[in-house]
Amino acid sequence: MSKKKKNFYGYFVVLLFGMFFNTGTQLIAGTLITISSATYNSGNHDEARRVVVDSSGNIIVTGWSYNNSPNADYHTIKYDSNLNVISSATYNSGNDDEAYSVAVDNSGNIIVTGKSFIGSDFDYFTIKYNSNFNFISSATYNSGSDDRAYSVAVGTSGNIIVTGAIGLNSSNTDYYTIKYDSNLN
C-alpha cells in the first residue's frame, strides 16, 4: 500500500473517531493522541471484551469481573463521551459468567451476550436491559455441551441475533446462530 493511501486511512479513522466521540482528536505524525481514558478495577481480575457507542454518544463496555468472588460475573459499564461512569450492571448466576459482546437497539436498550455456567456446562446467555440497566428479558441456549455466545447484533426490525460456538467439549465444534425477536423470544 502506498504511503499516500496510509495517510488517507489514518485521517479517515481520525475523522470517524472525532465524529463518534465528539472530541478534538489530532493526528500528529500518524499517531492518535489519547483524549481521555478510564480504568475499572474491582480489586480482582477484570476483562473488557467489547465496546459500542449508543446514539447519544455514550460508550458501553462489557466483559467480566470477579468482583471479590471466586466466580466471574458479566460486568457492563456505561460511560458518557468523556468516559465518566453513568451507570453499570452486573449479572451473577452464582457460577462463572463471562460477557463477550454488547449491542444497542434503536430504543437505547442494551443487549449483552456471552456464556454462563448453568447446570453442568456453559450455555449461551443473553440479557437485555433498558438504557438505565433495568432488566427487560433474558434467553439461554444449551446444546447439551459447552457453548459460548461470542457476538450479538440488532437487526433493522429490532430482532436480536446471537452467534457463537457450540459443542466446545466435544470433537465437533460448530457455529450456532440464533435470531430472537426484540424480547428475546
N, C-alpha and C positions, 0 to 999 in steps of 0.2 A: 504494500500500500504506500502511496507517495506521501511525502511529508505534508503536502497541501491537504490531502484528504484527512490525515490525522488531526490537523488543526481544525478543520471544519467540524469533525465529530466532537472534538473537545469543546468547541464553542456551543455546539448543539446540546450536549449534555449540560453545560452550564446554563444555557437558556432554559432548558426544561427544569433543572433543579431550581433556578430562581423563580420560575413560573409557579411550580407546585408549592414551594415553601415560602414564597414572597420574601426572599432575602436578598441581600446585596452581595451574593457570591461573586468573587472575582477570579479570573483566570490569570495567573502570573506564571510565565514560562511553562505553561502546560500543566500546572499543579492547581488543584482545587484548594481553596482556603477554608478551614473549618470556621463556621459561623457560631455554632453552639453545639453542645454535647450534653448527654445525660447518662448517668450510671444508675443501675438498680442493683443494690447489694443487700440481700436478705441476711447476710452473715454466713450463708452456706453456698452450695453450688447453684448457680443461676445461668440459664442459657436462653438467649433470644434466638428465634428461628425465622420469623417473617415480619415484615413491616408493610403497612398500607396507609395511604393518605385518604381521608374522607373528603366529601365535597366542601367542607368548611375549612379545609387545610389542616385539620387535626391529624396527628401522627399516631397510629395504633401499632403497637409492637406486641407480639406474642411469643411464648416459649414456655419454659418451665422453671420452677424454683423449688428448692427443698424446704424453704420457709420454716426452719427449725423442726423438721420432721424427718423420719427415715425414708419417706416416700416423696417422689417428685409430684408436683401439682401443676396444672395449667396455670399460667400467670400472664395476664394481658393488661397492658398499661396504655392509657390514652393520654397523649401529650398535646398541648397547643403547638402552634407552629414554631415557638421558641423553645420547645422541649421542656416546658413546665408541666408537671403532672396535673392532669384534670381529674382523673379517676382511674381505678383499676379493679380487676376482678380475678378471683382465684377459684378454680374448680378442683375439689378434692374428693375423690371417690372413697378414700380410705386406703387405697393402694397406689401403685405408680400410675401417673397420668402425665403425658408429655404432649404439648401442643406443637404442631408443626406448621400450621398455616392459618391465616386470617383473611377475611374479606369483609367488605361493607356493601350493603344493598342501597338502593335509591332512597330509602327512608332513613338511612343512617344507622340501621341495625347492624350489629357486629356479629359475625359468624366465625367461630373458631373450631378447628378440627385437629385431630391427632390420634393418639392411642391411649386407651385406659385398660388397666388390668381388671377384668370383670370375670368372676368365676375362676376358671383355671388357665386363662390365656389373655393376651392382649386383643382388643377389639377396636374397630373404628369408633370414635366418639366425637360427635359434632354437637356444639351448643350454640344457641342463638340468644343474644342479648339485645335489648334496646340500646340507644345511644348513651344511656346512663348506666349501663351494665346491670339492668334489671333482667332477670331470667325471662325468656319467652318460651323456648322449647328446646328439646334435645333429641338426638337419634343415635342409636347404636347399631353397628353391623358386626355379626360374628359368623365367620365361615366355618368355625369348628377348629380352627388353628390360629396361630398368631397372625394378627392383622394390624396394619398401620396405615392410617389416612395421612397422606403427605401434602395434599393440596386441596383448596376449596375455592370456588368461584361462584359468582352470582350471574345468571343469565339475564337477558334483556326483559324477560317476563317475570323476573323475581325468583325463578327456580334456583335451587341451591345444588351445585354439582360438587361431589366429593370424589377424589380418586386416591389410590394408593396401592399397596401390595397386600395380598392375602396368601395364606399358607406358608408363612415365613419359617415355621419349624418343620416343614415337610421338604421333600425333594423336588417339589414342583411349586414354585412361587409364581403368582400371576398378578397382572394388573387387575384392578377391580374398580369400576366407576359406578357411582350411584347418582341418579337425578331425583332430587326431592322437590316437592312443592315449596312454597315460601314458608310454610310452617313445619318443615322437616318431616312431612308425611310421605 
